[in-house]
Amino acid sequence: MNKNDEIDNNKLNLIEKPFILQGKVIHGFGRGKKIGFPTANLEYSEDFQKLSTGVFFGFAKLNKFGIFKMVMTIGCNPSFENKIKTVEAHLLHEFNQDFYNEHLSLIICGYIRPLIKFSSIDELLQAIQKDRDFAEKELEDSKYNELRKCENLDNQNSNQNQNSN
């Protein structure tokens, strides 16, 4: 899929067994907030090196705040030429406060697209909005009802059930 392709359900890779990531929310680079798409960054783990890269969608659970739809990236974010693989989740909710140092559980339901380097911030913003819109709509489907409850996230070990893309 190149950056001009529409998100197509025929290209969407649904993950057979949802993959769970958990960790503490840490400060990132702050770029997401600056461009209007703030992200929650998980504390770095050597396990990240084993993860497939890309843009994914699913649910996020913050114990103090609840469960939210999310879009996330796993990778080095080529538009910013990062050298370290990160896990960054954009929760589809407006928060009135930050949640640094809180425990965040992510359940990854599907893969949207690969990470690519965009030629401009505007192009990146359009892609992020498209990813966000897709996740918002897709996660309303009844096939995600059980996952939406996130009941199985409380006592899971992090980085389970990972499928390669």
LOGU-229950 format. One record per residue (C-alpha): residue in three letters; residue number from 1; x, y, z. Coordinates in pm, 1 decimal. Layout:
BEGIN
+-----+-----+----------+----------+----------+
|   r |   k |        X |        Y |        Z |
+-----+-----+----------+----------+----------+
| Ala | NUM |        X |        Y |        Z |
...
+-----+-----+----------+----------+----------+
***
This chain:
BEGIN
+-----+-----+----------+----------+----------+
|   r |   k |        X |        Y |        Z |
+-----+-----+----------+----------+----------+
| Met |   1 |      0.0 |      0.0 |      0.0 |
| Asn |   2 |    144.4 |    338.5 |    -83.8 |
| Lys |   3 |     61.3 |    664.0 |     90.2 |
| Asn |   4 |   -203.7 |    757.5 |   -168.1 |
| Asp |   5 |   -402.9 |    434.0 |   -136.7 |
| Glu |   6 |   -738.2 |    433.4 |     35.8 |
| Ile |   7 |   -773.6 |    202.1 |    332.3 |
| Asp |   8 |   -933.8 |   -102.0 |    175.8 |
| Asn |   9 |  -1095.4 |   -379.6 |    379.1 |
| Asn |  10 |   -952.4 |   -627.6 |    129.1 |
| Lys |  11 |   -602.6 |   -515.1 |    228.5 |
| Leu |  12 |   -676.7 |   -499.3 |    599.8 |
| Asn |  13 |   -506.7 |   -770.1 |    803.1 |
| Leu |  14 |   -725.6 |   -864.8 |   1094.6 |
| Ile |  15 |   -528.1 |  -1024.5 |   1370.8 |
| Glu |  16 |   -664.9 |  -1371.1 |   1451.7 |
| Lys |  17 |   -563.3 |  -1354.5 |   1816.6 |
| Pro |  18 |   -553.4 |   -999.7 |   1947.1 |
| Phe |  19 |   -211.6 |   -894.8 |   2063.4 |
| Ile |  20 |   -170.9 |   -724.4 |   2400.1 |
| Leu |  21 |     92.5 |   -469.8 |   2500.2 |
| Gln |  22 |    115.7 |   -313.6 |   2844.0 |
| Gly |  23 |    340.6 |    -65.9 |   3015.2 |
| Lys |  24 |    389.1 |    268.2 |   3179.2 |
| Val |  25 |    309.7 |    584.7 |   2982.1 |
| Ile |  26 |    621.7 |    796.0 |   2942.1 |
| His |  27 |    709.1 |   1130.2 |   2782.6 |
| Gly |  28 |    781.9 |   1102.7 |   2413.5 |
| Phe |  29 |    905.1 |   1363.3 |   2167.9 |
| Gly |  30 |    586.4 |   1572.4 |   2201.1 |
| Arg |  31 |    535.8 |   1586.6 |   1823.2 |
| Gly |  32 |    192.4 |   1422.2 |   1829.2 |
| Lys |  33 |     55.4 |   1684.0 |   2063.8 |
| Lys |  34 |    204.4 |   1963.9 |   1850.5 |
| Ile |  35 |     32.2 |   1839.3 |   1534.5 |
| Gly |  36 |   -304.5 |   1771.7 |   1701.1 |
| Phe |  37 |   -276.3 |   1394.4 |   1746.7 |
| Pro |  38 |   -129.6 |   1337.6 |   2094.1 |
| Thr |  39 |      7.5 |    992.5 |   2166.4 |
| Ala |  40 |     69.2 |    784.0 |   2474.8 |
| Asn |  41 |    416.9 |    636.5 |   2454.4 |
| Leu |  42 |    488.3 |    307.2 |   2625.2 |
| Glu |  43 |    808.2 |    277.3 |   2825.5 |
| Tyr |  44 |   1075.8 |    116.7 |   2605.6 |
| Ser |  45 |   1119.6 |   -258.6 |   2629.9 |
| Glu |  46 |   1367.3 |   -486.0 |   2452.9 |
| Asp |  47 |   1057.6 |   -684.1 |   2350.3 |
| Phe |  48 |    967.8 |   -400.7 |   2109.7 |
| Gln |  49 |   1246.0 |   -520.3 |   1878.9 |
| Lys |  50 |   1047.4 |   -841.4 |   1818.6 |
| Leu |  51 |    729.6 |   -658.0 |   1714.0 |
| Ser |  52 |    615.8 |   -613.0 |   1355.9 |
| Thr |  53 |    603.4 |   -248.5 |   1251.4 |
| Gly |  54 |    309.5 |    -54.7 |   1114.2 |
| Val |  55 |     -9.1 |    128.9 |   1199.1 |
| Phe |  56 |   -261.9 |    -71.8 |   1399.7 |
| Phe |  57 |   -602.9 |    -20.3 |   1560.1 |
| Gly |  58 |   -768.4 |   -152.1 |   1872.6 |
| Phe |  59 |   -858.6 |    -56.2 |   2227.4 |
| Ala |  60 |   -666.8 |    108.5 |   2508.7 |
| Lys |  61 |   -737.3 |     74.8 |   2878.8 |
| Leu |  62 |   -626.8 |    330.8 |   3134.3 |
| Asn |  63 |   -731.0 |    212.5 |   3478.8 |
| Lys |  64 |   -819.8 |    561.9 |   3606.2 |
| Phe |  65 |   -995.7 |    673.4 |   3288.6 |
| Gly |  66 |  -1158.3 |    376.0 |   3114.0 |
| Ile |  67 |  -1145.1 |    203.7 |   2777.1 |
| Phe |  68 |  -1102.8 |    389.8 |   2449.4 |
| Lys |  69 |  -1064.5 |    317.0 |   2080.1 |
| Met |  70 |   -712.2 |    378.0 |   1956.8 |
| Val |  71 |   -479.6 |    390.4 |   1658.9 |
| Met |  72 |   -115.3 |    312.4 |   1722.6 |
| Thr |  73 |    221.4 |    286.3 |   1558.3 |
| Ile |  74 |    495.1 |     40.1 |   1624.6 |
| Gly |  75 |    822.7 |    137.7 |   1465.8 |
| Cys |  76 |   1077.7 |    410.3 |   1407.0 |
| Asn |  77 |    839.9 |    664.6 |   1249.4 |
| Pro |  78 |   1027.7 |    727.1 |    924.1 |
| Ser |  79 |    878.9 |   1074.6 |    870.4 |
| Phe |  80 |   1082.2 |   1186.9 |   1173.0 |
| Glu |  81 |   1379.0 |    955.6 |   1109.1 |
| Asn |  82 |   1367.8 |    801.8 |   1456.3 |
| Lys |  83 |   1636.9 |    544.9 |   1527.5 |
| Ile |  84 |   1462.2 |    367.8 |   1816.8 |
| Lys |  85 |   1149.1 |    158.6 |   1772.7 |
| Thr |  86 |    863.2 |    302.6 |   1977.7 |
| Val |  87 |    505.6 |    208.4 |   2063.2 |
| Glu |  88 |    278.1 |    512.7 |   2045.0 |
| Ala |  89 |    -99.6 |    499.8 |   2088.0 |
| His |  90 |   -336.5 |    779.7 |   1986.1 |
| Leu |  91 |   -648.6 |    735.2 |   2199.2 |
| Leu |  92 |   -966.9 |    849.1 |   2026.8 |
| His |  93 |  -1078.4 |   1065.9 |   2316.7 |
| Glu |  94 |  -1017.3 |   1420.4 |   2440.5 |
| Phe |  95 |   -847.5 |   1421.3 |   2781.7 |
| Asn |  96 |   -848.1 |   1716.6 |   3021.5 |
| Gln |  97 |   -528.6 |   1598.4 |   3190.4 |
| Asp |  98 |   -221.6 |   1395.5 |   3107.2 |
| Phe |  99 |   -165.7 |   1040.3 |   3225.9 |
| Tyr | 100 |    210.6 |   1004.4 |   3239.5 |
| Asn | 101 |    328.7 |    716.0 |   3460.3 |
| Glu | 102 |    -15.9 |    551.1 |   3439.3 |
| His | 103 |    -43.9 |    185.8 |   3336.6 |
| Leu | 104 |   -168.9 |    151.9 |   2978.2 |
| Ser | 105 |   -297.3 |   -172.4 |   2827.6 |
| Leu | 106 |   -334.4 |   -197.1 |   2449.5 |
| Ile | 107 |   -525.3 |   -467.8 |   2268.0 |
| Ile | 108 |   -436.9 |   -469.0 |   1900.2 |
| Cys | 109 |   -727.3 |   -583.6 |   1683.2 |
| Gly | 110 |   -591.3 |   -524.1 |   1334.6 |
| Tyr | 111 |   -329.2 |   -382.2 |   1101.7 |
| Ile | 112 |   -403.8 |    -76.8 |    888.2 |
| Arg | 113 |    -89.2 |      0.0 |    687.6 |
| Pro | 114 |    290.3 |      4.2 |    690.5 |
| Leu | 115 |    485.9 |    297.9 |    827.8 |
| Ile | 116 |    610.6 |    516.9 |    545.0 |
| Lys | 117 |    801.0 |    842.6 |    515.8 |
| Phe | 118 |    571.0 |   1125.7 |    410.4 |
| Ser | 119 |    697.8 |   1415.7 |    203.5 |
| Ser | 120 |    522.3 |   1678.2 |    416.6 |
| Ile | 121 |    352.4 |   1725.6 |    752.6 |
| Asp | 122 |     22.7 |   1790.3 |    569.5 |
| Glu | 123 |     49.4 |   1452.0 |    398.1 |
| Leu | 124 |    123.8 |   1287.8 |    734.2 |
| Leu | 125 |   -173.6 |   1464.1 |    897.2 |
| Gln | 126 |   -406.4 |   1345.0 |    620.7 |
| Ala | 127 |   -288.3 |    986.0 |    666.9 |
| Ile | 128 |   -327.6 |   1002.7 |   1046.0 |
| Gln | 129 |   -680.6 |   1141.1 |   1009.4 |
| Lys | 130 |   -765.8 |    865.7 |    762.3 |
| Asp | 131 |   -627.5 |    601.9 |   1004.2 |
| Arg | 132 |   -823.9 |    758.7 |   1290.1 |
| Asp | 133 |  -1149.3 |    770.1 |   1089.1 |
| Phe | 134 |  -1102.2 |    409.9 |    980.7 |
| Ala | 135 |  -1043.6 |    288.2 |   1338.7 |
| Glu | 136 |  -1337.6 |    487.2 |   1473.2 |
| Lys | 137 |  -1574.3 |    323.5 |   1224.0 |
| Glu | 138 |  -1420.1 |    -25.8 |   1218.4 |
| Leu | 139 |  -1422.4 |    -64.4 |   1597.1 |
| Glu | 140 |  -1799.3 |     -5.7 |   1605.2 |
| Asp | 141 |  -1845.0 |   -342.6 |   1432.5 |
| Ser | 142 |  -2006.8 |   -603.2 |   1657.5 |
| Lys | 143 |  -1717.1 |   -844.3 |   1598.5 |
| Tyr | 144 |  -1519.1 |   -631.2 |   1846.5 |
| Asn | 145 |  -1782.3 |   -634.0 |   2125.6 |
| Glu | 146 |  -1596.2 |   -878.8 |   2348.4 |
| Leu | 147 |  -1260.9 |   -709.6 |   2294.4 |
| Arg | 148 |  -1416.2 |   -369.1 |   2364.9 |
| Lys | 149 |  -1476.5 |   -479.0 |   2725.3 |
| Cys | 150 |  -1101.9 |   -535.5 |   2773.5 |
| Glu | 151 |  -1181.0 |   -769.3 |   3061.9 |
| Asn | 152 |   -880.4 |   -985.0 |   2980.3 |
| Leu | 153 |   -632.4 |   -697.5 |   3015.0 |
| Asp | 154 |   -608.2 |   -670.3 |   3392.0 |
| Asn | 155 |   -363.2 |   -950.9 |   3464.8 |
| Gln | 156 |   -196.5 |  -1017.8 |   3132.0 |
| Asn | 157 |    176.0 |  -1025.7 |   3078.9 |
| Ser | 158 |    281.9 |   -772.5 |   2819.4 |
| Asn | 159 |    365.8 |   -856.7 |   2460.2 |
| Gln | 160 |    151.6 |  -1168.0 |   2412.1 |
| Asn | 161 |      4.2 |  -1334.7 |   2104.5 |
| Gln | 162 |    198.0 |  -1127.5 |   1851.4 |
| Asn | 163 |    138.0 |  -1213.4 |   1485.6 |
| Ser | 164 |    386.5 |  -1098.9 |   1221.9 |
| Asn | 165 |    270.4 |   -885.5 |    933.7 |
+-----+-----+----------+----------+----------+
***
